[in-house]
């Protein structure tokens, strides 16, 4: 049997303390570098004293820093190699002469004092093991004045900076850090050498923008009608429960017409709910929500809108009627509306629908749909135009048409050309939009204008709005004489920007505003 022992290549020392042969090392614990066969064990000597060992890396290089500082003076450094599989040793390297100067001391590791976020709604110091949405946070620390600080993210060098005269340093990455965990360390370099790494500062980068949350329901828990409130619907509950979905652990901020309403936390199942701590005022409410990551402060960009109208009714009366009633062309039907049913749809005749409720009721929106004649007068060949009347029979009631009228299938009131306030101190809130939506051309007098009529007497009032609407020339309501229809005298109000007339029975008080 033939046994062959492979002798390692003689190692080479390439530098001591970043200095070439015969020069002054930068430290009394200088970094010694060299070359050899990959996998061999390097034994480093100062004269006959063993300084330490190192293993040659796969690229054929090795490095070693003595554990004990070398004394001031000239040192002769040599290296031997050993094959770890066979135990065969090499010849000694060429001696490397190095000079250790007086006062050359390896610096202590620097410190990292804090890492600062400057992006998004949550800024300032990032806690150890915390999260940030700033991919280029500023790293601060302390060291020896004038020394060079090298900053690392794990094994990757991010860059360098210099310690100022006050012993402080700061560094900001030139490029963004990737989302995920990061371990930041720093080393300090002086004439005495390079320190070991600082204590690590760990944090997580998360630049993800939270998804938009959802509003899934608004729930009424007050009065005879309870349960879910339709989007764009009405409730008499001034503190409805608003609920939705989001990311577990995130914070939901709610806004009412752009003003902060409160916040809720998304539970572990991804659900949240909120009940206003202060009752909502009567009127229209646009509820919007945003979602915030509590760790980074990142917030969803686009709010979700859920429109709900809150009307606190002292005595609730829902506008509604008996379903599927009809009338002939020349007949007059009279219907009384009390309670909540389905919808009233007239056909081509004259219809009167009574609204009857307790005093001090505010009619605004409802689940009902009151529709008068379904045919335009011009479509009724040879027929008398159908005039449909909405009649308030209660006392001290307010009928607000701003959210009721229209010609669409979703309008709560349509096809009604006459409002009868009944002479019981009732109030009608009316705008140009309502007259345009409900009125008909040449209905009471043939002058080519859109016309609508209000009946009533002393004690009744009409609140007439001059608010501008898109697509209509600016103008105002002005009294334009009087007219007599069916033996009843009316004051005629004409809008100067639209071909529109409102006939108001004499005795009814008119108030015009903005």
TINU-961808 format. One line per field, with one value per residue (C-alpha): residue in one letter; residue number from 1; x, y, z. Coordinates in Angstrom, 1 decimal, padded with zeros to 4 digits. Example, Ala and Ser with C-alpha at 12.3 -4.5 7.8 and 13.67 -1.06 7.14 Angstrom:
aa A:S;
i 1:2;
xx 012.3:013.7;
yy -004.5:-001.1;
zz 007.8:007.1;
//
This chain:
aa X:X:X:X:X:X:X:X:X:X:X:X:X:X:X:X:X:X:X:X:X:X:X:X:X:X:X:X:X:X:X:X:X:X:X:X:X:X:X:X:X:X:X:X:X:X:X:X:X:X:X:X:X:X:X:X:X:X:X:X:X:X:X:X:X:X:X:X:X:X:X:X:X:X:X:X:X:X:X:X:X:X:X:X:X:X:X:X:X:X:X:X:X:X:X:X:X:X:X:X:X:X:X:X:X:X:X:X:X:X:X:X:X:X:X:X:X:X:X:X:X:X:X:X:X:X:X:X:X:X:X:X:X:X:X:X:X:X:X:X:X:X:X:X:X:X:X:X:X:X:X:X:X:X:X:X:X:X:X:X:X:X:X:X:X:X:X:X:X:X:X:X:X:X:X:X:X:X:X:X:X:X:X:X:X:X:X:X:X:X:X:X:X:X:X:X:X:X:X:X:X:X:X:X:X:X:X:X:X:X:X:X:X:X:X:X:X:X:X:X:X:X:X:X:X:X:X:X:X:X:X:X:X:X:X:X:X:X:X:X:X:X:X:X:X:X:X:X:X:X:X:X:X:X:X:X:X:X:X:X:X:X:X:X:X:X:X:X:X:X:X:X:X:X:X:X:X:X:X:X:X:X:X:X:X:X:X:X:X:X:X:X:X:X:X:X:X:X:X:X:X:X:X:X:X:X:X:X:X:X:X:X:X:X:X:X:X:X:X:X:X:X:X:X:X:X:X:X:X:X:X:X:X:X:X:X:X:X:X:X:X:X:X:X:X:X:X:X:X:X:X:X:X:X:X:X:X:X:X:X:X:X:X:X:X:X:X:X:X:X:X:X:X:X:X:X:X:X:X:X:X:X:X:X:X:X:X:X:X:X:X:X:X:X:X:X:X:X:X:X:X:X:X:X:X:X:X:X:X:X:X:X:X:X:X:X:X:X:X:X:X:X:X:X:X:X:X:X:X:X:X:X:X:X:X:X:X:X:X:X:X:X:X:X:X:X:X:X:X:X:X:X:X:X:X:X:X:X:X:X:X:X:X:X:X:X:X:X:X:X:X:X:X:X:X:X:X:X:X:X:X:X:X:X:X:X:X:X:X:X:X:X:X:X:X:X:X:X:X:X:X:X:X:X:X:X:X:X:X:X:X:X:X:X;
i 1:2:3:4:5:6:7:8:9:10:11:12:13:14:15:16:17:18:19:20:21:22:23:24:25:26:27:28:29:30:31:32:33:34:35:36:37:38:39:40:41:42:43:44:45:46:47:48:49:50:51:52:53:54:55:56:57:58:59:60:61:62:63:64:65:66:67:68:69:70:71:72:73:74:75:76:77:78:79:80:81:82:83:84:85:86:87:88:89:90:91:92:93:94:95:96:97:98:99:100:101:102:103:104:105:106:107:108:109:110:111:112:113:114:115:116:117:118:119:120:121:122:123:124:125:126:127:128:129:130:131:132:133:134:135:136:137:138:139:140:141:142:143:144:145:146:147:148:149:150:151:152:153:154:155:156:157:158:159:160:161:162:163:164:165:166:167:168:169:170:171:172:173:174:175:176:177:178:179:180:181:182:183:184:185:186:187:188:189:190:191:192:193:194:195:196:197:198:199:200:201:202:203:204:205:206:207:208:209:210:211:212:213:214:215:216:217:218:219:220:221:222:223:224:225:226:227:228:229:230:231:232:233:234:235:236:237:238:239:240:241:242:243:244:245:246:247:248:249:250:251:252:253:254:255:256:257:258:259:260:261:262:263:264:265:266:267:268:269:270:271:272:273:274:275:276:277:278:279:280:281:282:283:284:285:286:287:288:289:290:291:292:293:294:295:296:297:298:299:300:301:302:303:304:305:306:307:308:309:310:311:312:313:314:315:316:317:318:319:320:321:322:323:324:325:326:327:328:329:330:331:332:333:334:335:336:337:338:339:340:341:342:343:344:345:346:347:348:349:350:351:352:353:354:355:356:357:358:359:360:361:362:363:364:365:366:367:368:369:370:371:372:373:374:375:376:377:378:379:380:381:382:383:384:385:386:387:388:389:390:391:392:393:394:395:396:397:398:399:400:401:402:403:404:405:406:407:408:409:410:411:412:413:414:415:416:417:418:419:420:421:422:423:424:425:426:427:428:429:430:431:432:433:434:435:436:437:438:439:440:441:442:443:444:445:446:447:448:449:450:451:452:453:454:455:456:457:458:459:460:461:462:463:464:465:466:467:468:469:470:471:472:473:474:475:476:477:478:479:480:481:482:483:484:485:486:487:488:489:490:491:492:493:494:495:496:497:498:499:500:501:502:503:504:505:506:507:508:509:510:511:512:513:514;
xx 000.0:001.3:000.7:001.0:001.2:000.3:002.4:000.5:001.6:003.8:001.5:002.1:001.6:000.4:-000.1:000.0:-002.2:-003.0:000.7:003.2:006.6:008.7:006.1:004.1:001.0:-002.2:-002.8:-001.2:-003.6:-003.1:-005.2:-002.8:-003.9:-002.4:-003.0:-002.8:-004.6:-008.3:-009.2:-005.7:-005.1:-002.9:-000.8:000.6:003.7:005.4:008.9:008.3:005.0:001.8:-000.6:-003.5:-004.9:-007.2:-008.6:-008.0:-011.3:-012.5:-011.0:-007.5:-007.3:-007.2:-007.0:-006.4:-006.3:-004.2:-006.1:-003.3:-001.8:001.7:004.4:005.9:008.8:009.7:008.1:008.8:005.6:005.6:003.0:002.8:000.1:-001.3:-003.5:-006.3:-007.0:-003.5:-001.8:001.0:002.7:004.2:007.4:007.4:006.4:008.8:009.2:007.1:008.6:006.1:006.6:004.2:004.4:003.8:000.3:-001.4:-004.5:-007.4:-010.6:-013.6:-016.7:-018.9:-022.5:-025.8:-028.0:-031.2:-032.7:-035.1:-038.1:-038.9:-041.7:-045.5:-047.8:-045.7:-042.1:-039.3:-037.2:-037.9:-037.9:-035.5:-037.2:-039.9:-041.3:-040.9:-042.4:-039.2:-036.9:-034.1:-034.1:-031.3:-028.9:-027.3:-024.5:-021.3:-017.6:-014.2:-013.9:-012.4:-012.7:-014.4:-017.7:-018.6:-022.3:-023.5:-026.9:-026.1:-022.9:-023.6:-021.7:-024.1:-021.5:-019.3:-019.4:-017.1:-017.5:-017.8:-015.9:-018.6:-018.2:-021.5:-022.2:-025.2:-025.7:-028.6:-028.6:-028.2:-030.7:-033.9:-033.8:-035.9:-039.1:-038.3:-036.0:-032.7:-029.8:-027.7:-024.1:-021.2:-017.4:-015.0:-011.6:-008.7:-005.0:-005.0:-007.1:-010.7:-012.9:-015.2:-018.9:-021.3:-024.3:-026.9:-030.0:-032.8:-036.0:-038.4:-039.1:-042.7:-043.7:-046.9:-049.9:-052.9:-055.8:-059.0:-061.3:-065.0:-068.1:-070.5:-073.4:-075.0:-077.5:-080.5:-081.5:-084.1:-087.8:-090.3:-088.1:-084.8:-082.1:-079.7:-079.9:-079.6:-076.8:-078.3:-081.1:-082.7:-082.5:-084.0:-081.1:-078.6:-076.1:-076.2:-073.7:-071.3:-069.5:-067.1:-064.0:-060.2:-056.8:-056.6:-054.9:-055.1:-056.9:-060.0:-060.5:-064.1:-065.0:-068.3:-068.4:-064.6:-064.5:-063.0:-065.7:-063.6:-061.7:-062.0:-059.6:-060.0:-060.4:-058.7:-061.4:-061.0:-064.2:-064.7:-067.7:-068.2:-070.9:-070.7:-070.0:-071.8:-075.2:-075.1:-077.0:-080.1:-079.2:-077.0:-073.9:-071.2:-069.3:-065.7:-063.1:-059.4:-057.2:-053.9:-051.0:-050.3:-046.7:-045.7:-048.5:-049.1:-052.7:-055.0:-055.0:-058.6:-061.5:-064.6:-067.8:-071.1:-073.8:-076.5:-079.0:-079.8:-083.1:-084.1:-087.9:-089.7:-092.7:-091.8:-094.1:-092.8:-094.0:-095.8:-099.0:-101.1:-099.7:-100.9:-103.7:-104.8:-107.2:-108.9:-108.3:-111.1:-111.7:-110.2:-108.8:-108.1:-105.8:-104.7:-101.2:-100.6:-097.9:-095.5:-096.5:-095.1:-095.6:-098.3:-098.2:-100.9:-101.7:-103.3:-105.9:-106.1:-104.7:-104.5:-102.3:-102.7:-099.7:-101.1:-099.0:-098.6:-097.6:-093.9:-093.0:-090.2:-090.8:-087.5:-086.6:-088.5:-088.4:-091.7:-092.1:-095.0:-095.5:-098.3:-099.3:-097.0:-097.7:-096.6:-099.6:-098.3:-098.5:-102.2:-103.8:-107.0:-106.9:-106.9:-103.4:-103.3:-102.7:-101.5:-101.6:-099.6:-101.6:-100.4:-103.2:-101.3:-100.2:-096.8:-095.1:-092.1:-091.9:-088.3:-088.3:-084.5:-084.0:-087.5:-088.3:-087.2:-088.1:-086.0:-087.1:-085.2:-087.0:-089.2:-091.7:-092.3:-095.1:-096.6:-097.3:-099.2:-098.3:-101.2:-100.0:-103.5:-103.5:-102.2:-099.0:-097.0:-093.7:-092.4:-088.7:-088.4:-085.6:-085.3:-084.3:-087.6:-089.7:-087.8:-088.2:-091.8:-093.3:-094.8:-094.9:-098.0:-099.8:-101.8:-101.3:-100.0:-096.8:-094.2:-092.8:-092.3:-094.9:-095.6:-098.3:-098.4:-101.7:-102.3:-103.4:-102.4:-099.9:-098.4:-094.9:-092.7:-088.9:-087.7:-084.0:-082.0:-079.1:-077.5:-077.6:-075.3:-076.4:-078.8:-078.1:-077.6:-080.7:-083.1:-086.7:-088.8:-092.5:-094.0:-097.5:-100.5:-102.8:-106.2:-106.6:-109.9:-111.2:-108.2:-105.7:-102.0:-098.8:-096.5:-092.8:-090.5:-086.9:-084.8:-082.3:-084.8:-088.1:-089.8:-092.9:-094.1:-097.7:-098.2:-101.7:-102.2:-101.9:-099.0:-095.9:-092.8:-089.2:-086.4:-082.7:-079.3;
yy 000.0:003.4:006.3:009.9:012.9:016.3:019.1:022.4:025.4:027.8:030.6:034.3:037.3:040.2:043.0:043.7:046.5:047.6:048.3:046.7:045.1:047.2:049.9:051.0:049.1:051.0:049.3:047.4:044.6:044.7:042.8:040.3:039.1:036.6:033.7:029.9:026.7:026.7:024.8:024.8:025.9:029.0:029.4:032.9:033.6:036.7:035.3:032.0:033.2:031.9:034.9:032.8:030.6:031.1:028.9:029.8:030.7:029.2:032.1:031.4:034.3:034.5:037.1:037.2:039.8:039.0:038.6:040.3:043.7:043.7:045.7:048.9:048.1:045.9:042.5:039.6:037.9:034.4:031.9:028.1:026.1:022.6:020.3:019.5:016.2:014.7:016.8:017.6:020.9:023.6:025.5:028.7:031.8:034.6:036.7:039.9:042.8:045.2:048.2:048.9:052.6:054.1:055.4:053.4:051.9:050.1:052.2:050.9:050.1:053.1:053.3:053.7:055.9:056.0:055.6:058.3:058.1:061.2:059.9:059.7:060.7:059.0:060.4:060.5:057.8:054.2:051.9:048.9:046.1:048.6:049.3:052.3:053.3:055.3:053.3:055.7:056.5:058.5:056.6:058.5:057.5:058.5:057.8:059.4:062.8:062.6:058.9:057.2:055.3:052.5:051.4:047.9:046.4:042.8:041.9:044.6:047.9:050.8:053.6:055.8:059.0:061.0:061.7:065.5:067.5:066.8:063.1:062.6:061.1:060.5:058.5:058.2:055.4:056.7:054.1:052.8:049.8:046.9:046.1:043.6:043.2:045.0:044.7:047.9:047.9:050.3:050.1:052.9:053.3:055.5:055.5:052.7:050.4:049.4:048.5:045.6:046.1:048.1:046.6:046.0:048.2:046.1:047.4:046.5:048.5:048.4:050.8:049.0:051.4:049.9:048.8:050.8:049.7:049.0:050.4:047.4:048.7:051.6:050.3:052.2:051.1:053.9:054.2:051.9:051.3:049.7:047.8:048.6:052.1:052.1:054.0:057.4:056.5:058.0:057.2:058.8:057.3:060.1:057.6:054.8:052.0:052.1:048.9:047.6:045.5:046.1:044.7:043.0:045.3:048.4:051.6:052.9:056.7:057.9:061.3:063.0:065.5:065.7:066.3:063.6:061.6:059.0:055.8:052.1:049.1:046.3:043.0:039.7:038.7:041.8:043.5:046.9:048.9:052.4:054.3:058.1:059.4:062.6:062.5:063.5:066.6:066.4:066.6:065.0:063.1:061.7:059.1:058.4:056.1:055.6:052.7:053.2:050.8:051.6:050.5:052.8:055.3:054.5:055.3:054.2:056.9:057.0:057.2:055.1:057.1:056.0:058.5:058.5:061.1:061.4:063.0:062.9:062.9:063.6:061.8:059.7:059.6:057.8:059.1:056.1:055.0:052.1:050.1:050.1:052.6:054.1:056.7:057.3:060.3:062.4:061.1:062.4:060.0:061.0:059.0:059.4:058.3:057.2:054.7:052.8:050.7:050.4:053.0:055.0:055.2:057.2:056.9:059.7:061.2:063.9:062.4:063.9:062.2:063.3:063.2:062.9:062.8:064.2:067.8:069.0:066.3:066.9:065.1:064.7:061.2:057.9:054.4:055.2:056.4:058.7:059.2:061.1:060.9:058.7:060.5:063.9:066.2:066.5:062.7:062.6:063.3:065.3:064.7:067.3:067.3:065.4:067.6:065.7:067.2:066.4:067.6:068.1:067.5:067.7:070.8:072.5:070.1:070.8:069.3:069.4:068.7:069.0:065.2:064.1:065.4:064.4:062.7:059.5:056.1:056.7:060.0:059.8:062.2:062.7:063.7:066.0:069.5:071.0:071.1:071.9:073.1:072.8:076.1:074.5:076.4:074.0:074.9:073.9:074.1:074.5:075.2:075.9:072.2:071.1:073.3:072.1:068.5:068.5:071.3:070.9:073.3:075.5:073.6:076.5:079.3:079.0:081.1:078.4:078.2:075.3:075.7:074.5:075.5:075.8:076.1:077.2:080.1:082.4:080.6:078.5:079.4:078.6:078.8:079.4:078.9:081.0:078.5:078.2:074.9:073.7:074.3:077.1:080.8:082.7:084.4:085.0:084.4:087.6:088.3:088.7:089.8:087.6:085.1:083.5:079.8:078.1:081.1:081.2:084.1:083.4:085.4:084.5:084.1:083.8:082.8:085.2:082.6:079.8:079.7:078.7:080.0:079.2:080.0:080.6:081.1:084.5:084.5:082.0:083.8:083.5:083.7:083.8:083.2:082.5;
zz 000.0:-001.0:001.4:000.0:002.3:000.7:002.0:002.3:000.3:002.3:003.5:002.7:005.0:002.9:005.6:009.3:010.6:007.1:006.6:004.2:005.2:007.5:008.1:011.2:011.9:012.6:015.9:018.7:017.9:014.2:011.7:009.9:006.5:004.1:001.6:001.6:000.5:001.2:004.3:005.8:009.4:009.7:012.9:013.4:015.4:016.8:017.0:018.9:020.6:019.1:018.3:017.2:014.4:011.4:008.6:005.0:003.3:000.0:-001.9:-000.5:001.9:005.7:008.4:012.2:014.9:018.0:021.2:023.2:022.3:020.9:022.7:021.2:018.9:015.9:015.5:013.2:012.2:010.6:009.6:009.3:007.5:008.4:006.3:008.6:006.9:006.9:009.6:007.2:007.9:005.7:005.7:007.6:005.7:004.8:008.0:008.0:009.9:011.5:013.8:016.7:017.6:021.0:021.8:019.0:020.7:019.2:019.8:021.8:019.8:019.1:020.4:018.5:020.5:018.4:014.9:013.8:011.5:009.5:007.3:007.7:010.6:013.3:013.4:015.9:017.6:016.6:019.6:019.8:017.9:016.7:013.2:010.9:007.5:006.8:004.5:005.1:008.8:010.4:012.6:015.5:017.9:019.8:019.3:019.5:017.8:014.4:014.0:011.1:011.7:009.4:009.5:008.7:008.1:009.1:007.1:004.5:004.8:004.3:004.4:006.6:008.5:010.8:014.5:015.2:017.8:020.3:020.0:018.0:014.6:012.4:009.2:006.7:004.1:000.6:-000.7:000.8:003.1:002.0:003.9:006.6:009.7:010.0:012.4:012.4:013.9:013.7:013.9:014.7:013.0:014.3:013.9:016.4:014.3:013.9:016.8:017.1:016.3:018.5:020.2:017.5:017.0:015.5:013.8:011.1:007.9:006.8:004.0:003.1:002.9:004.8:002.6:002.7:005.5:004.9:006.6:006.5:008.5:010.4:012.9:014.4:018.0:018.7:018.1:016.4:013.4:014.3:012.5:009.6:008.1:004.3:002.7:002.0:004.3:007.5:011.2:014.3:016.3:017.0:018.3:015.7:015.8:012.9:012.1:009.5:008.7:008.6:009.4:012.9:015.4:013.2:014.3:012.5:012.6:011.8:010.4:010.1:007.3:007.5:011.3:013.5:015.2:017.1:016.7:017.1:017.1:014.7:016.6:015.9:013.5:011.4:012.7:014.4:015.7:017.0:018.8:018.9:022.4:021.5:019.8:016.1:015.2:013.0:009.3:006.7:007.8:005.5:007.5:006.3:007.8:007.5:008.7:010.5:011.3:014.9:014.6:011.7:011.6:007.9:007.0:004.1:001.4:000.3:002.8:002.3:002.2:003.7:003.6:006.3:007.4:011.1:011.9:015.5:015.4:018.7:017.3:014.4:011.4:008.3:004.9:003.3:001.7:000.7:-002.2:-005.8:-005.7:-009.0:-010.4:-013.7:-016.0:-014.7:-011.2:-008.0:-005.4:-001.8:000.4:004.0:004.9:008.5:009.6:007.4:004.4:000.9:-001.8:-003.5:-007.3:-009.1:-012.8:-014.8:-012.6:-009.9:-006.6:-003.1:-000.6:003.1:005.5:009.0:012.1:015.6:016.1:015.8:013.3:010.8:007.5:005.7:004.4:004.5:003.3:001.4:-002.2:-003.0:-006.7:-008.3:-012.0:-013.9:-017.2:-018.2:-019.2:-022.7:-023.1:-022.3:-025.7:-025.3:-021.5:-018.7:-017.0:-013.8:-010.7:-007.7:-004.2:-001.1:001.9:005.5:007.9:011.2:013.1:013.4:011.0:008.8:005.3:003.9:000.2:-000.2:000.2:-000.8:-004.3:-007.7:-010.9:-010.5:-009.3:-006.0:-005.2:-002.1:-003.6:-007.3:-009.6:-006.9:-008.3:-005.4:-001.7:000.7:004.1:005.5:007.5:010.7:011.2:009.0:007.3:003.9:003.0:-000.7:-003.3:-007.0:-007.4:-005.9:-008.1:-011.2:-010.1:-009.1:-011.3:-014.8:-017.7:-018.1:-015.3:-013.9:-016.4:-020.0:-020.1:-021.0:-017.5:-015.1:-012.4:-008.9:-006.3:-002.5:-000.8:002.8:004.9:007.8:010.1:007.3:006.1:003.1:003.5:-000.1:-000.9:-003.4:-003.4:-006.8:-008.7:-011.4:-014.9:-014.1:-014.6:-011.3:-010.1:-007.3:-006.4:-006.9:-006.5:-009.9:-009.4:-008.6:-010.3:-009.7:-010.2:-009.5:-007.7:-005.3:-005.3:-005.4:-005.2:-008.1:-007.4:-010.4:-010.5:-012.6:-013.7:-014.6:-016.4:-013.2:-011.2:-007.7:-007.0:-003.2:-001.9:-000.4:003.4:003.5:004.7:002.4:003.8:001.2:002.1:000.5;
//
